[in-house]
Amino acid sequence: MTEPLVLGIESSCDETGVGIVRGNEMLANEVASSVEEHVRFGGVVPEIASRAHLEAIVPTLNRAVEAAGVDLGDLDAISVTAGPGLMGALVVGLSAAKALAYTLNKPLYGVNHLIGHVGVDLLDHGPIPEPCMALLVSGGHTNILKIDKLATTVTELGTTIDDAAGEAYDKVARLLGMPYPGGPVIDKAAQQGNPKAIRFPRGLSAKHDLERHRFDFSFSGLKTAVSRWVEVARRDQVVYDVNDVAASFQEAVADVLTAKAVDACLHFEVHTLLLGGGVAANSRLRGLLEERCEANGITLRRPRPGLCTDNGAMIAVVGSELVRAGVRPSSLDIGADSAMPLSQISM
């Protein structure tokens, strides 16, 4: 069977992505980001993001088709992020995908954005061992997933009960006077600091918390602890190194994420762990997870940093998996679902 040629569209937040794959081979991955338009607001503004998608979708599509060197008529399917994400942003990408599917008479697949962050690993490392575990860490989501079959069976084992890890990075960066987005700037500062300078709390890691929230996360308390520490230091006119604060905060985040992900692998006797999501590009998270996986006989698979952030190729490759698995295409009248559950791989 010829590998399916699939075009994927991603528009869940502030990146307009269009990717084209043939099976697990990436032919094109074009991204237009509106992040600079959100910097002065300290976070993504949904209306601005939606308007940016409207302006970028056609040029990004054209660049992807040109880069891949394919004809739209040769596509086997169109896949698109149907959720979760910002409603207005999702609608732009979904509308474009529907128009293409209808005009070209091609099957449409409305794909779960978070499953895309798992599937993107296919582009770097080939078929995903099943079952496997996945740790997804992004601006709006922090989850541990058990993947029995990527196209049909995904189980959410844990999630954040308050802030996602990426949100905590943005908030801590703001209180330290660093620009948005916070992840990259804190990571850079942390590399110059001492991660043992301050012992910040590890959320949901106490014995009584593990009984109810073994695989869940909480970063709100950590964010508050950093805020209070900085407030007291400034009040008492204590001279401190902001790099030490960044490093100590980052160590607390990476410690909890990696400990719980490895624990899930050991508990379910799964020997492969995938790391995905925008925060998966974080140097300390990648390094500590590698150390702990190696110590416990777990194979760690991490996509290249450039594929960790939102992109169309990850949606295209999940679409390719759905085609190969014989999953029924979505209807052209599907709507965007801003709270699409992780158990729903496609619509």
C-alpha atoms as one frame of an Amber mdcrd trajectory, in Angstrom:
protein
   0.000   0.000   0.000   1.291   3.472  -0.901   1.903   5.670   2.130  -0.895
   8.262   2.466  -0.161  11.835   1.425  -1.780  14.059   4.038  -1.926  17.826
   4.580  -2.337  19.038   8.168  -3.483  22.419   9.472  -2.846  23.651  13.016
  -4.336  26.873  14.440  -5.153  26.174  18.085  -3.229  29.102  19.588  -0.755
  31.633  18.180   0.948  29.579  15.455  -0.522  28.995  12.017   0.969  25.720
  10.840   0.591  23.777   7.605   2.460  20.508   7.151   2.487  17.813   4.492
   3.597  14.232   5.105   3.791  11.014   3.152   3.324   8.340   5.767   5.877
   9.239   8.452   8.026  11.325   6.116   7.761  15.085   6.501   7.677  16.849
   3.148   6.872  20.346   4.397   6.313  22.124   7.699   5.568  25.835   7.406
   4.710  27.931  10.467   3.674  31.573  10.864   3.743  32.789  14.465   1.926
  35.782  15.916   3.794  35.594  19.238   5.362  39.040  18.794   1.884  40.578
  18.635   1.093  39.185  22.102   4.317  40.108  23.905   3.131  43.476  25.214
   0.056  41.824  26.735   2.100  39.160  28.546   0.080  36.332  27.020  -1.960
  35.254  24.020  -4.934  37.491  23.188  -7.549  35.279  21.458  -8.926  37.979
  19.132  -5.440  38.952  17.943  -4.541  35.302  17.411  -7.679  34.666  15.357
  -7.056  37.667  13.100  -3.436  36.614  12.621  -4.572  33.143  11.538  -6.917
  34.680   8.976  -4.051  36.649   7.483  -1.531  33.810   7.565  -3.475  30.695
   6.574  -3.374  31.066   2.774   0.268  32.241   2.481   1.362  29.443   4.856
  -0.590  26.880   2.848   0.998  28.076  -0.384   4.498  27.870   1.097   3.894
  24.323   2.322   2.603  23.095  -1.031   5.564  24.686  -2.813   8.072  23.249
  -0.311   6.604  19.753  -0.604   6.467  19.895  -4.381   3.074  18.203  -4.534
  -0.249  18.934  -6.180  -3.227  19.416  -3.861  -5.200  17.046  -6.069  -2.800
  14.227  -5.134  -3.604  14.434  -1.421  -5.219  11.407   0.194  -6.681  13.352
   3.123  -6.854  16.683   4.970  -6.336  16.733   8.737  -6.889  19.702  11.001
  -6.797  20.552  14.685 -10.397  20.444  15.920  -9.505  21.026  19.591  -8.553
  21.729  22.272  -7.513  25.357  21.945  -8.835  28.891  21.501 -12.252  28.707
  19.883 -11.801  31.573  17.428  -8.369  30.349  16.394  -9.592  26.776  15.900
 -12.450  27.928  13.691 -10.066  29.600  11.224  -8.040  26.451  10.615 -11.099
  24.219  10.606 -12.844  26.410   8.039  -9.804  26.325   5.760  -9.550  22.554
   6.048 -13.250  22.079   5.300 -12.962  24.294   2.227 -10.029  22.251   0.945
 -11.694  18.915   1.694 -14.926  19.959  -0.019 -13.255  21.514  -3.063 -10.794
  18.638  -3.579 -13.323  15.946  -2.584 -10.906  14.536  -0.010 -11.666  12.968
   3.393 -11.390  15.293   6.400 -10.030  14.326   9.817 -10.628  16.604  12.804
  -7.654  15.782  15.047  -6.946  16.282  18.744  -4.170  18.858  19.077  -2.531
  17.089  22.020  -2.390  13.755  20.210  -0.478  15.678  17.542   2.246  16.378
  20.100   2.543  12.615  20.611   2.357  11.711  16.936   5.049  14.203  15.925
   7.618  11.720  17.257   6.843   9.527  14.244   8.554  12.090  12.029  11.874
  11.723  13.857  11.918   8.143  15.094   9.430   6.117  13.052   6.657   3.822
  14.378   5.715   4.321  18.019   6.026   1.208  20.219   2.620   0.229  21.567
   1.888   0.433  24.390   3.990   3.414  25.415   3.705   6.345  27.809   3.682
  10.020  26.863   4.462  13.126  28.909   2.917  16.212  27.317   4.072  19.576
  28.637   2.886  22.813  27.027   1.621  26.283  27.813  -1.901  25.121  28.520
  -1.584  21.395  29.187   0.431  19.014  31.342  -0.571  15.362  30.977   0.594
  11.783  31.295  -0.960   9.501  28.673  -0.900   5.763  28.080  -0.845   5.084
  24.342  -2.156   1.631  23.450  -2.771   2.564  19.808  -2.183   6.109  18.620
  -5.068   6.140  16.145  -7.696   4.625  18.439  -6.815   4.088  22.106  -5.299
   6.750  24.371  -5.893   6.912  28.142  -5.258  10.001  30.261  -3.583   8.965
  33.517  -2.842  12.397  34.921  -3.306  16.089  34.309  -2.730  19.413  36.042
  -5.323  20.411  38.624  -4.487  24.122  38.249  -1.734  25.827  36.234   0.007
  23.956  33.444   3.806  23.957  33.537   4.026  26.453  30.675   1.640  28.828
  32.427   3.795  28.681  35.550   6.864  29.576  33.473   5.098  32.612  32.006
   3.876  33.837  35.403   7.235  33.379  37.111   9.001  35.125  34.222   6.645
  38.084  34.627   7.333  38.473  38.346  11.085  38.233  37.671  10.826  41.007
  35.093  11.475  38.712  32.136   9.652  38.932  28.790   6.902  36.699  27.400
   6.982  33.830  26.573   8.642  32.775  29.804   9.828  29.268  28.965  12.858
  30.059  26.805  14.051  33.031  28.893  13.849  31.155  32.200  15.599  28.156
  30.654  18.422  30.423  29.452  18.712  32.191  32.816  18.610  28.887  34.706
  21.675  27.644  32.861  23.615  30.467  34.560  22.152  29.820  38.018  22.356
  27.337  40.891  19.362  24.939  40.939  20.038  24.131  44.606  20.089  27.750
  45.760  16.433  27.698  46.885  14.340  24.654  47.774  10.963  25.376  46.210
   8.027  22.969  46.830   7.245  20.000  44.608   3.481  20.001  44.045   1.388
  16.880  44.752   4.440  14.911  45.833   3.620  14.388  49.521   2.485  10.925
  50.572  -1.142  11.963  51.135  -1.240  13.720  47.757   0.135  10.682  45.935
  -2.748   8.579  47.232  -5.273  10.679  45.270  -3.126  12.411  42.648  -0.330
   9.973  41.895   0.002  11.043  38.259  -1.482  14.550  38.511   0.361  17.862
  38.660  -0.016  21.202  40.417   2.135  24.266  39.752   0.044  27.030  41.299
   1.619  26.546  44.728   5.098  26.594  43.232   4.349  29.842  41.423   3.072
  31.362  44.678   6.148  30.145  46.570   8.460  31.844  44.076   6.398  35.027
  44.266   6.524  35.115  48.069  10.254  34.365  48.150  10.994  37.238  45.767
   8.616  39.559  47.650  10.334  38.881  50.981  13.799  39.241  49.475  12.899
  42.613  47.971  11.200  43.802  51.150  14.232  42.894  53.237  16.553  44.311
  50.567  18.321  40.961  50.191  20.635  40.832  47.194  19.872  37.723  45.143
  20.777  36.352  41.738  17.712  36.120  39.489  19.443  33.254  37.670  19.428
  31.260  40.915  15.694  31.851  41.316  15.084  30.767  37.715  17.243  27.662
  38.117  15.635  26.657  41.411  12.139  27.132  39.982  12.990  25.156  36.856
  14.493  22.348  38.928  11.253  22.035  40.919   9.204  21.789  37.707  11.515
  19.273  36.028  11.814  17.180  39.196   8.056  16.650  39.504   7.424  16.116
  35.792  10.139  13.526  35.381   9.465  11.678  38.646   5.777  11.184  37.867
   6.349  10.225  34.236   8.912   7.572  35.178   6.645   6.330  37.977   3.814
   5.857  35.461   6.082   3.818  33.185   7.197   1.590  36.058   3.686   1.189
  37.456   2.195   0.071  34.132   5.351  -1.815  33.072   5.713   0.289  29.916
   9.251   0.605  28.629   9.035   3.556  26.221   8.300   7.176  27.142   7.567
   9.943  24.638   8.104  13.600  25.503   6.045  16.200  23.650   4.667  19.745
  23.789   6.246  23.187  23.702   7.958  22.841  27.096   9.520  19.588  25.839
  12.206  21.806  24.298  13.331  22.806  27.818  16.951  21.781  28.357  16.663
  20.743  32.020  13.482  18.731  31.466  15.084  16.865  28.566  18.298  16.244
  30.462  16.790  15.095  33.762  14.230  12.888  32.026  17.021  11.228  30.058
  18.953  10.542  33.274  15.965   9.041  35.079  14.793   6.979  32.119  18.266
   5.515  31.637  18.500   4.666  35.336  15.188   2.774  35.164  15.624   0.945
  31.858  13.123   3.137  29.984  13.658   4.178  26.370  13.099   7.924  25.989
  11.975   9.376  22.663  12.095  13.145  22.233  11.301  15.069  19.045  13.799
  17.669  17.893  13.136  21.041  19.591  11.789  22.529  16.351   8.936  20.016
  16.341   7.998  20.510  20.011   6.014  23.699  19.414   2.688  23.757  17.539
   2.998  22.877  13.862   1.016  21.463  10.968   3.256  18.429  10.394   2.217
  16.884  13.709  -1.442  17.144  12.704  -0.676  15.742   9.260   1.141  12.690
  10.625  -1.726  11.870  12.995  -4.025  12.147   9.981  -1.750   9.702   8.178
  -2.053   7.248  11.079  -5.852   7.574  11.020  -5.944   6.843   7.292  -3.725
   3.784   7.686  -5.791   2.503  10.606  -8.979   2.781   8.564 -10.583   5.244
  10.975 -13.768   6.787   9.651 -13.267  10.372   8.380 -14.963  13.312  10.076
 -18.096  14.927   8.713 -17.792  18.282   6.990 -20.198  19.739   9.544 -18.011
  19.093  12.614 -17.412  22.062  14.887 -14.402  23.131  16.884 -14.208  21.821
  20.450 -12.112  24.053  22.700 -12.205  21.418  25.460 -11.797  18.288  23.327
 -10.969  15.418  25.713  -7.720  13.512  25.288  -9.563  10.231  24.873 -11.069
  11.597  21.655  -8.326  11.253  19.089 -10.400  12.454  16.159 -13.940  13.640
  15.507
